[in-house]
Amino acid sequence: MGKQEWNSVSGERQGRSINKLKPLSIDQLARRRELWISLSLIFVFAGTFIAGSLLWTKELYTAENGLGYYLGLSGGVFMLLAYAYAFVKYIPFLRRGGFIMSSLRTHIVLAVVGSYLVLLHSTFQIGSMNSGVAYISMFLVFLSGVIGRYLYTRTHYGIGQSKATLIELETQLEMYKGNDALFELMEHIQKDYLKQRYSFIAAVIGLVKFPLIRLKIKSALRQSGLFSPLLVKTYVVNVKKIALFSVYERLFYAWRHAHVPLLWLLFLSGVIHVVAVHIY
């Protein structure tokens, strides 16, 4: 297949993507910025906890009264609203259109803001047993949520967007092949590197072996006189995303089964904490 024909096919696929109004480019799957967002959230919470532990005094505020009390109240309300996403997922008519997508984004924002307010409310101390359990539960749910957000963007085209499929991703790789010689080389590497994609263990091993495949592509292109740094980088990055797709898909599936029990633990411990505080 020649260059003109490939360009024609690429144009058709890009046209269909635009018509669907969905970002179906592999470039929007597992972008590096998602990793930085996840790390930034963890660093902000960790930095706040360390700074608060060193600088907080009772003269600023206490958890039981005034500012500290309303920080906890606001944080609790935000987190309760975040729980609404769980109901949206199971109500058929609410899952239609873009409502489920915007609900997920709202769920993430409410959970992060609510957790941060509760962190400030805690005065950076564990406290009594019931407050300690609620505090640790909140921390585990927050950490689980950050991990889940990261894994989600490895299998979806961004937060709240459509889920990717292996067939769709592999089809898109054809857009990066511009001539016959390069096509043959890329076809061979794609077949060799992705042939075990449905095996979790093989996909993990593929991650370890990935630097070797990068060197193999560059070496072969230099020998053929087709070396193009930008093309190689783009293609290699996208091959890696597809090769690891099955890993992230299985990890995300396992994460969902761990996240739900943590949510229930947080809800129950939070209710007990609020009741105990107002009774005693």
C-alpha positions as CSV (number, residue, x, y, z in Angstrom):
1,M,0.0,0.0,0.0
2,G,1.5,3.3,-1.1
3,K,1.8,6.7,0.7
4,Q,-1.2,8.3,-1.0
5,E,-3.5,5.4,-0.2
6,W,-2.4,5.5,3.5
7,N,-3.0,9.3,3.6
8,S,-6.5,8.6,2.1
9,V,-7.3,6.0,4.7
10,S,-6.0,8.3,7.5
11,G,-8.2,11.1,6.3
12,E,-11.3,8.9,6.4
13,R,-10.5,7.8,9.9
14,Q,-9.8,11.3,11.1
15,G,-13.1,12.4,9.5
16,R,-15.1,9.7,11.3
17,S,-13.4,10.8,14.6
18,I,-14.5,14.4,14.0
19,N,-18.0,13.4,13.2
20,K,-18.3,11.4,16.4
21,L,-17.0,14.4,18.3
22,K,-14.8,12.1,20.4
23,P,-11.0,12.4,20.9
24,L,-10.2,9.0,19.3
25,S,-6.5,9.6,18.9
26,I,-4.0,7.4,20.8
27,D,-2.2,10.7,21.7
28,Q,-5.0,11.4,24.1
29,L,-4.7,8.1,25.8
30,A,-2.4,7.9,28.8
31,R,-0.9,11.3,28.4
32,R,2.0,12.2,30.6
33,R,0.2,15.1,32.2
34,E,-2.2,12.6,33.9
35,L,0.8,11.2,35.8
36,W,1.9,14.7,36.9
37,I,-1.7,15.6,38.0
38,S,-1.8,12.4,40.2
39,L,1.7,13.1,41.7
40,S,0.8,16.7,42.3
41,L,-2.3,15.8,44.3
42,I,-0.3,13.5,46.5
43,F,2.4,16.1,47.0
44,V,-0.1,18.8,47.9
45,F,-1.8,16.7,50.5
46,A,1.5,15.4,51.9
47,G,3.0,18.9,51.9
48,T,-0.1,20.3,53.7
49,F,0.0,17.6,56.3
50,I,3.7,18.1,57.0
51,A,3.4,21.9,57.1
52,G,0.3,21.7,59.2
53,S,1.9,19.3,61.7
54,L,4.8,21.8,62.2
55,L,2.9,25.1,62.2
56,W,-0.6,24.4,63.5
57,T,-1.5,25.7,67.0
58,K,-4.7,25.9,69.0
59,E,-4.6,29.7,68.5
60,L,-5.3,29.3,64.8
61,Y,-8.4,27.1,65.2
62,T,-9.6,23.8,66.7
63,A,-11.5,20.9,65.2
64,E,-14.5,21.3,67.6
65,N,-15.4,24.9,67.1
66,G,-15.5,27.9,64.7
67,L,-13.4,27.6,61.6
68,G,-12.2,24.1,62.3
69,Y,-15.8,22.8,62.8
70,Y,-17.0,24.4,59.5
71,L,-14.1,23.0,57.6
72,G,-15.1,19.5,58.7
73,L,-18.8,20.2,58.0
74,S,-18.0,21.5,54.5
75,G,-15.7,18.7,53.8
76,G,-18.2,16.1,54.9
77,V,-20.9,17.7,52.7
78,F,-18.6,17.7,49.7
79,M,-17.7,14.1,50.1
80,L,-21.4,13.1,50.6
81,L,-22.2,14.8,47.3
82,A,-19.3,12.9,45.7
83,Y,-21.1,9.7,46.7
84,A,-23.9,10.6,44.3
85,Y,-21.8,9.4,41.4
86,A,-22.3,5.9,42.6
87,F,-26.1,6.2,42.1
88,V,-25.8,7.9,38.7
89,K,-23.9,4.8,37.4
90,Y,-26.8,2.5,38.3
91,I,-29.7,4.7,37.0
92,P,-30.2,3.9,33.3
93,F,-31.7,7.3,32.1
94,L,-28.9,9.2,33.9
95,R,-26.2,7.2,32.0
96,R,-27.3,8.6,28.7
97,G,-25.5,11.4,26.8
98,G,-22.7,13.3,28.5
99,F,-24.3,13.4,32.0
100,I,-22.3,10.3,33.2
101,M,-19.1,11.9,31.9
102,S,-19.7,15.2,33.7
103,S,-20.7,13.3,36.8
104,L,-17.4,11.6,37.0
105,R,-15.5,14.9,36.7
106,T,-17.7,16.4,39.4
107,H,-17.2,13.3,41.6
108,I,-13.4,13.7,41.4
109,V,-13.5,17.4,42.1
110,L,-15.9,17.0,45.1
111,A,-13.9,14.1,46.5
112,V,-10.6,16.0,46.3
113,V,-11.9,19.2,47.7
114,G,-13.8,17.4,50.5
115,S,-10.8,15.4,51.5
116,Y,-8.6,18.5,51.6
117,L,-11.1,20.3,53.8
118,V,-11.3,17.3,56.2
119,L,-7.5,17.2,56.3
120,L,-7.5,20.9,57.4
121,H,-10.3,20.2,59.9
122,S,-8.3,17.3,61.5
123,T,-5.6,19.8,62.7
124,F,-3.2,17.2,61.3
125,Q,-3.6,14.8,64.2
126,I,-5.1,11.3,64.5
127,G,-7.1,12.1,67.7
128,S,-9.5,9.7,69.3
129,M,-10.1,6.2,68.0
130,N,-13.3,7.0,66.1
131,S,-11.8,10.1,64.5
132,G,-8.6,8.2,63.8
133,V,-10.5,5.5,61.9
134,A,-12.4,8.1,59.9
135,Y,-9.2,10.0,59.2
136,I,-7.3,7.0,58.0
137,S,-10.3,5.8,56.0
138,M,-10.4,9.2,54.2
139,F,-6.7,9.0,53.5
140,L,-7.0,5.5,52.0
141,V,-10.0,6.6,49.8
142,F,-8.2,9.6,48.6
143,L,-5.1,7.6,47.7
144,S,-7.2,5.0,46.1
145,G,-9.1,7.7,44.1
146,V,-5.8,9.2,42.8
147,I,-4.6,5.7,41.7
148,G,-8.0,5.0,40.1
149,R,-7.9,8.3,38.2
150,Y,-4.5,7.5,36.8
151,L,-5.5,3.9,35.8
152,Y,-8.7,5.3,34.2
153,T,-6.8,7.5,31.9
154,R,-4.8,4.5,30.7
155,T,-7.9,2.8,29.4
156,H,-10.1,5.9,28.4
157,Y,-9.6,8.9,26.3
158,G,-9.3,11.3,29.2
159,I,-11.5,11.8,32.3
160,G,-15.2,11.1,31.5
161,Q,-14.5,10.1,27.9
162,S,-15.2,6.9,26.0
163,K,-13.3,3.7,26.7
164,A,-10.6,2.6,24.3
165,T,-10.5,-0.8,22.6
166,L,-7.4,-2.8,21.5
167,I,-8.8,-3.1,17.9
168,E,-9.5,0.6,17.7
169,L,-6.0,1.5,19.0
170,E,-4.2,-0.9,16.7
171,T,-6.1,0.4,13.7
172,Q,-5.0,3.9,14.6
173,L,-1.3,2.9,14.4
174,E,-1.6,2.7,10.6
175,M,-1.8,6.5,10.5
176,Y,1.9,6.7,11.5
177,K,3.1,4.6,8.5
178,G,4.0,6.8,5.6
179,N,5.7,4.6,3.0
180,D,6.1,0.9,2.0
181,A,9.5,0.3,3.6
182,L,8.5,1.9,6.8
183,F,5.2,0.1,6.7
184,E,6.8,-3.3,6.5
185,L,9.2,-2.5,9.4
186,M,6.4,-1.2,11.6
187,E,4.1,-4.1,10.7
188,H,6.8,-6.6,11.8
189,I,7.5,-4.8,15.1
190,Q,3.8,-4.4,15.9
191,K,3.1,-8.0,15.3
192,D,6.0,-9.2,17.3
193,Y,5.5,-6.8,20.2
194,L,1.8,-7.0,20.6
195,K,1.2,-10.7,19.8
196,Q,0.8,-11.5,23.6
197,R,-1.2,-8.5,24.5
198,Y,-4.1,-10.4,26.1
199,S,-1.7,-12.0,28.7
200,F,-1.2,-9.9,31.8
201,I,2.2,-11.4,32.6
202,A,3.4,-11.1,29.0
203,A,2.3,-7.4,29.0
204,V,4.2,-6.7,32.2
205,I,7.3,-8.4,30.7
206,G,6.8,-6.3,27.7
207,L,7.1,-3.1,29.8
208,V,10.5,-4.3,31.1
209,K,11.6,-5.2,27.6
210,F,10.4,-2.0,26.0
211,P,13.7,-0.1,25.9
212,L,15.0,-2.9,23.6
213,I,12.2,-2.5,21.1
214,R,12.9,1.2,20.9
215,L,16.5,0.5,20.1
216,K,15.4,-2.0,17.5
217,I,13.2,0.4,15.7
218,K,15.9,3.2,15.6
219,S,18.6,0.8,14.5
220,A,16.4,-0.7,11.7
221,L,15.4,2.8,10.5
222,R,19.0,4.0,10.4
223,Q,20.0,1.0,8.3
224,S,17.1,1.6,5.9
225,G,17.8,5.3,5.6
226,L,14.3,6.2,6.8
227,F,15.3,7.5,10.3
228,S,12.8,10.1,11.5
229,P,13.1,11.0,15.2
230,L,9.6,12.5,15.4
231,L,7.9,9.6,13.6
232,V,9.8,7.0,15.6
233,K,9.0,8.7,18.9
234,T,5.3,9.0,18.1
235,Y,5.0,5.4,16.9
236,V,7.1,3.9,19.8
237,V,5.1,5.7,22.4
238,N,1.8,4.6,21.0
239,V,3.0,1.0,20.6
240,K,3.9,1.1,24.3
241,K,0.4,2.4,25.2
242,I,-1.2,-0.5,23.3
243,A,1.2,-3.1,24.7
244,L,0.4,-2.0,28.3
245,F,-3.3,-1.5,27.7
246,S,-4.2,-5.0,29.0
247,V,-2.1,-4.4,32.1
248,Y,-3.9,-1.2,33.0
249,E,-7.3,-2.7,32.1
250,R,-6.8,-5.5,34.5
251,L,-5.4,-3.2,37.2
252,F,-8.3,-0.9,36.8
253,Y,-10.7,-3.8,37.2
254,A,-9.0,-5.0,40.4
255,W,-8.9,-1.4,41.7
256,R,-12.7,-1.1,41.3
257,H,-13.2,-4.1,43.6
258,A,-10.9,-2.5,46.2
259,H,-12.2,1.1,46.0
260,V,-15.9,0.3,46.8
261,P,-15.2,-1.4,50.2
262,L,-13.0,1.6,51.1
263,L,-15.9,3.9,50.3
264,W,-18.2,2.0,52.6
265,L,-15.6,2.0,55.3
266,L,-15.2,5.8,55.0
267,F,-19.0,6.4,55.0
268,L,-19.6,4.3,58.1
269,S,-16.6,5.6,60.0
270,G,-17.6,9.2,59.1
271,V,-21.1,8.7,60.3
272,I,-19.9,7.2,63.6
273,H,-17.4,10.1,64.0
274,V,-20.1,12.8,63.4
275,V,-22.5,11.1,65.8
276,A,-19.9,10.6,68.5
277,V,-18.7,14.3,68.2
278,H,-22.2,15.7,68.6
279,I,-23.3,13.4,71.4
280,Y,-20.2,13.5,73.5
